[in-house]
Amino acid sequence: MDPTLETLAASAFDNVYHVGHLVPDLLPAMQSLAGAMQITWAAPFEMRSGFTRPDGSADDQSVRIAFSASGPPYLELIEVVAASDSIFAAPKLGGMHHVGYYAQRWRDDVARLQDEGWELERTGAGVAFLRDPRSGLRVEVVSFKGRDFLAQILSGEMARAHPLTERS
């Protein structure tokens, strides 16, 4: 690995801003956690993921998401996607889905993690999911430019632009 990559990427753990957790049904999960943990939520939204697998195939599913209104770290709830090959499919094991952090040079950080043996699972616009095969931990590496996306979530702009659809 090019040693300059380490100096270009900020310390990942210092930049953790959210923890993602998969839930079977978004709205009841939000309600349950709001009461039990005193969490207030930014308005939930639904959008296409726009992800690509390492083999180049699409993983572009409709995804229902909510973020806690306070943080960091923010709690991100993601409703399980029915497609078994989605990155948001029902988990085989319990636990959190991912830890999301900002990287000043996210592509360099993705390359650094891959050089260290992490497996690239998905990429998207300014974002990548990788998993450490030794610990099972999944991270979402997000470009610092993604801070605007978080601001849109917290302001309710994402919910207005991408409202939840009715579930049958």
Beta strands, then each sheet from edge to edge (+ up, - down):
strand 1: 16-23
strand 2: 45-48
strand 3: 51-52
strand 4: 58-59
strand 5: 62-67
strand 6: 74-79
strand 7: 98-103
strand 8: 119-124
strand 9: 127-131
strand 10: 138-143
sheet 1: 2+ 5- 6+ 1+ 7- 10- 9+ 8-
sheet 2: 3+ 4-
end
